[in-house]
């Protein structure tokens, strides 16, 4: 339910011109709630004026658009309105370019209070956006164009220079957006609108362009670098990694598709890999490492031994890990600190099973999120692992999609997992019982692409639901929808 203050605020904003006139008379303590209500109800005229006259040094989306005592709606968990986002940007622009009639007059003292506009933390679910919402890509473009326009807007009269505002954003860049984003970062260096990137995600970007962007970023602001679909290879990685390593406060590094044949290594490849390891040793604050779809067979010890501090999140999906890799990880200092572990796409059914169980045992005290998609785990392997898995008392999420499990195996998992009081989500595969003419053992591609018997699966869902009700665990989500929920971000764990 909404509080009386919230309802009164909503009523005040019904007439936007009157509300704008009243802003100078309202207590500054009401501004945070005014902002949330105006943003929620798309009161864009008021929203723009709120930013224009913001009375605090910080305007943070993460603070203002979260669930609060007045309203349980957490707007940051939704795709945000384009109208409201544009109104915020227009309000920011108005601060930097006051109307001519204001020139020479004494501005409101609180008009100069804003120093930081923090727009980080927006939902980025990868789902196609509708015209009424703004994606992370759209936000990146809008903020970048504002920076460019501010720099091109001409000079102001002496004594009327606008108070600098730092705009903190998460930037998403690809080939199409690279040019204007680079221009925006260059423009903001000598502009009262200073662009500060918290998280950078670069997709399908040439190596030279990636390096050029990294050189423009503020080393004090950046906490994550995420390079996707760039097919760097060891040679490309050796070129980029020294530019990455200068960000000494970096907490998360996500590199994908780093290929190099560890079974038949070349001299150049070995030199590049050693150089990469040497640069990785420079990080002092790194807590998350993702090396998805990179060939790391037999090399995990070399990679992790170079790090100065234990990791809390490690993603090694489709890395062709060997038993010795899992044994090393289980015995390393990292295991006892892991909150998130992703081993998807690594075959854990054979010689890797016992080392994997040892790793689970070592991480049991801290593990919150475990992803085991397409790991070739059948009933026998799952049942053998359950005693260790259920010791992960703090586990909140378990991903088992794409494994050849039967209904009997799922039922056993459900019964045993009752002791895991923190468990909230289990993403399970379609049981092998629901397929027709399935080869055995079934390749993951068959499980992902073959059709299932809908009637059989409906009965499975009903039975699982009844078991959850009977065990008092109706609040735990058991689902086959791997796209319906966002992957847990390390910083939100």
Secondary structure as GFF3:
##gff-version 3
##sequence-region A 1 493
A	DSSP	alpha_helix	4	12	.	.	.	ID=ss1
A	DSSP	alpha_helix	16	22	.	.	.	ID=ss2
A	DSSP	three_ten_helix	23	25	.	.	.	ID=ss3
A	DSSP	three_ten_helix	28	30	.	.	.	ID=ss4
A	DSSP	alpha_helix	31	40	.	.	.	ID=ss5
A	DSSP	alpha_helix	44	52	.	.	.	ID=ss6
A	DSSP	beta_strand	58	60	.	.	.	ID=ss7
A	DSSP	alpha_helix	61	64	.	.	.	ID=ss8
A	DSSP	three_ten_helix	75	77	.	.	.	ID=ss9
A	DSSP	beta_strand	80	81	.	.	.	ID=ss10
A	DSSP	alpha_helix	82	96	.	.	.	ID=ss11
A	DSSP	three_ten_helix	100	102	.	.	.	ID=ss12
A	DSSP	three_ten_helix	109	112	.	.	.	ID=ss13
A	DSSP	beta_strand	116	118	.	.	.	ID=ss14
A	DSSP	beta_strand	133	134	.	.	.	ID=ss15
A	DSSP	alpha_helix	136	152	.	.	.	ID=ss16
A	DSSP	beta_strand	165	173	.	.	.	ID=ss17
A	DSSP	alpha_helix	178	188	.	.	.	ID=ss18
A	DSSP	beta_strand	193	203	.	.	.	ID=ss19
A	DSSP	alpha_helix	207	216	.	.	.	ID=ss20
A	DSSP	beta_strand	224	228	.	.	.	ID=ss21
A	DSSP	alpha_helix	233	245	.	.	.	ID=ss22
A	DSSP	beta_strand	252	255	.	.	.	ID=ss23
A	DSSP	alpha_helix	267	280	.	.	.	ID=ss24
A	DSSP	beta_strand	288	290	.	.	.	ID=ss25
A	DSSP	alpha_helix	300	305	.	.	.	ID=ss26
A	DSSP	beta_strand	313	315	.	.	.	ID=ss27
A	DSSP	alpha_helix	323	331	.	.	.	ID=ss28
A	DSSP	three_ten_helix	335	337	.	.	.	ID=ss29
A	DSSP	beta_strand	340	342	.	.	.	ID=ss30
A	DSSP	alpha_helix	352	363	.	.	.	ID=ss31
A	DSSP	beta_strand	369	371	.	.	.	ID=ss32
A	DSSP	alpha_helix	379	389	.	.	.	ID=ss33
A	DSSP	beta_strand	397	399	.	.	.	ID=ss34
A	DSSP	alpha_helix	407	416	.	.	.	ID=ss35
A	DSSP	three_ten_helix	417	419	.	.	.	ID=ss36
A	DSSP	beta_strand	425	427	.	.	.	ID=ss37
A	DSSP	three_ten_helix	432	434	.	.	.	ID=ss38
A	DSSP	alpha_helix	444	449	.	.	.	ID=ss39
A	DSSP	alpha_helix	454	470	.	.	.	ID=ss40
A	DSSP	beta_strand	477	479	.	.	.	ID=ss41
A	DSSP	three_ten_helix	490	492	.	.	.	ID=ss42
###
